[in-house]
Amino acid sequence: MDSIGSTLREERTKAGVSIEEASSDLDIKQEFLLNIEDGKIGCFKNILELKTYITNYAKYLGLDSTKLIDNFNEYMFEYTSKIPIKEIERQAQKEAGKTNKVASPYTRKTRKYSTKYYYAIYIVIFLLVILAIIWSIKQITIDSHEANVISYVNFK
């Protein structure tokens, strides 16, 4: 990548174009052009965007952009092929774990609430049933007691 950047810098200085002028003409930030000339590809988040910048910059300076992009692709292949296989596998496993979050409602049951929530609801319902039974027993005993009192009063 340094050779691509130095080629671009040399052609720019030969043509007598300042970095400000190239930035203005290409509508690319000066920092981006300087990073390309310095070979700092880590500053770019998107490789396709970087390739577009290199292509436009090369065409602007009258260079063969396809040759520079071929050199860039070779550099990127060598750079990425140095990543250990174990690191690639680890990254693939992380990404595979993230994809398990998507589920069809027809093939997999999903719960909105935790089991603790359901247990709490069952306990509340159980307590309400017990309270209803106790209340109804009290009503029956009060009614029968009142009936006894009324019959006792009527008996006298």
C-alpha positions in Angstrom: 0.0 0.0 0.0 2.9 2.3 0.6 4.0 2.0 -3.0 0.5 3.0 -4.2 0.5 6.0 -1.9 4.0 7.0 -2.8 3.1 6.7 -6.5 0.1 9.0 -6.1 2.1 11.5 -4.0 5.0 11.6 -6.6 2.5 12.1 -9.5 0.7 14.8 -7.6 3.9 16.7 -6.8 5.2 16.3 -10.4 1.9 17.8 -11.7 2.3 20.7 -9.2 -1.0 20.0 -7.6 -1.3 20.8 -3.9 -3.2 18.4 -1.6 -5.8 21.2 -1.0 -6.4 21.6 -4.7 -6.7 17.8 -5.2 -9.1 17.6 -2.3 -11.2 20.4 -3.7 -11.3 19.0 -7.2 -12.1 15.4 -6.2 -14.4 16.4 -3.4 -12.5 14.1 -1.0 -11.3 15.2 2.4 -7.7 16.2 2.7 -7.2 13.7 5.5 -8.3 10.9 3.3 -5.9 11.8 0.5 -3.1 12.1 3.0 -3.9 8.7 4.5 -3.9 7.2 1.1 -0.6 8.7 0.2 0.9 7.6 3.6 -0.5 4.0 3.1 -2.7 4.2 6.2 -5.6 2.0 5.2 -6.6 1.3 8.8 -8.2 4.8 8.8 -10.9 3.7 6.4 -13.9 1.7 7.6 -15.1 0.8 4.1 -12.6 -0.8 1.7 -14.9 -0.3 -1.3 -15.0 3.4 -0.5 -11.2 3.4 -0.3 -10.9 1.7 -3.7 -13.2 4.4 -5.1 -11.0 7.1 -3.7 -7.8 5.5 -5.1 -9.5 5.0 -8.5 -10.7 8.6 -8.7 -7.3 10.0 -7.4 -5.4 7.9 -10.0 -7.6 9.1 -12.8 -7.3 12.7 -11.6 -3.5 12.4 -11.8 -3.6 10.7 -15.2 -2.4 7.3 -13.9 -3.7 3.8 -14.9 -6.3 3.3 -12.2 -6.9 -0.4 -13.0 -3.2 -1.2 -12.4 -3.2 0.6 -9.1 -6.4 -1.2 -8.0 -4.9 -4.5 -9.0 -1.9 -3.7 -6.8 -4.2 -2.7 -4.0 -6.2 -6.0 -4.4 -2.9 -8.0 -4.2 -1.9 -6.1 -1.1 -5.2 -6.7 0.5 -5.1 -10.4 -0.3 -1.6 -10.7 1.2 -2.7 -8.6 4.2 -5.8 -10.7 4.9 -4.3 -14.0 4.2 -2.0 -13.4 7.2 -4.9 -13.7 9.6 -4.6 -17.1 11.4 -7.3 -19.7 10.6 -8.2 -20.0 14.3 -9.0 -16.3 14.4 -11.2 -16.6 11.3 -13.0 -19.7 12.8 -13.5 -17.9 16.2 -15.0 -14.9 14.3 -17.3 -17.2 12.4 -18.5 -18.9 15.6 -19.2 -15.5 17.1 -21.3 -14.5 14.0 -23.0 -17.9 14.0 -24.0 -17.3 17.6 -25.6 -14.0 16.8 -27.8 -15.4 14.1 -29.6 -17.7 16.5 -31.8 -14.9 17.7 -34.1 -15.0 14.7 -36.9 -17.6 15.1 -40.1 -18.4 13.3 -43.2 -18.5 15.5 -44.3 -21.6 13.7 -41.1 -23.7 14.2 -39.9 -22.6 17.6 -41.7 -21.6 20.8 -40.6 -18.3 22.2 -41.5 -16.9 25.6 -42.2 -13.3 26.2 -41.8 -13.6 30.0 -39.6 -15.6 32.2 -40.8 -18.7 34.1 -40.7 -16.7 37.4 -43.3 -14.4 36.0 -45.6 -17.3 35.3 -45.0 -18.8 38.8 -45.9 -15.5 40.4 -49.2 -15.4 38.4 -50.0 -19.0 39.5 -49.4 -18.1 43.1 -51.6 -15.0 42.9 -54.4 -17.0 41.3 -54.1 -19.7 43.9 -54.3 -17.2 46.8 -57.3 -15.6 45.2 -59.1 -18.9 44.9 -58.3 -19.7 48.6 -59.6 -16.2 49.6 -62.8 -16.8 47.6 -63.3 -20.2 49.3 -62.8 -18.7 52.7 -65.1 -15.8 52.0 -67.8 -18.1 50.7 -67.5 -20.3 53.8 -67.9 -17.3 56.0 -70.9 -16.1 54.1 -72.5 -19.5 54.5 -71.8 -19.6 58.2 -73.1 -16.0 58.7 -76.3 -16.8 56.7 -76.9 -20.0 58.7 -76.2 -18.2 61.9 -78.7 -15.4 61.0 -81.2 -18.0 60.0 -80.8 -19.7 63.4 -81.2 -16.3 65.2 -84.3 -15.5 63.1 -85.9 -18.9 63.8 -85.0 -18.6 67.5 -86.7 -15.1 67.7 -89.7 -16.4 65.8 -89.9 -19.4 68.0 -90.4 -17.4 71.2 
